[in-house]
Amino acid sequence: MTIAEVSKRYDISPDTLRYYERVGLIPPVPRNANGIRNYDEASCSWIELIKCFRSAGVQVEALIEYRQLYEQGDSTLYARKQLLLGQRELLRERISELNASLEKLDKKLKWYDDVISESKKEC
């Protein structure tokens, strides 16, 4: 697949895809005889993984480390698992903070509903 096709498929800009490759988030993408990127299934699998992890808030540095460990093979299974466990804990903390914010927002909205309801009764 061309970079344009991959960009459309995953809703990621071509610049972002090039960045992912440049910083080591994904392995070097195979190229055709003209030097144009030709994304294969392995490249697309990495892009899917990175997109999922980034949407969960996993930091680029952690993902680079994960890919580097992956490239070293099965001897890094424990290290990769530990890295992901740490990222899961950070995500759980973020979810907790978001839930607390949501509760405050819901309370404020209820307050507005009550005030508006009282205001209508007075009319």
Protein Blocks (a to p, Z undefined) as FASTA:
>chain_A
ZZklmmmmnopafklmmmmmmnopaccddddfkopacddfklmmmmmmmmmmmmnopafk
lmmmmmmmmmnojmlmmmmmmmmmmmmmmmmmmmmmmmmmmmmmmmmmmmmmmmmmmmmm
mZZ
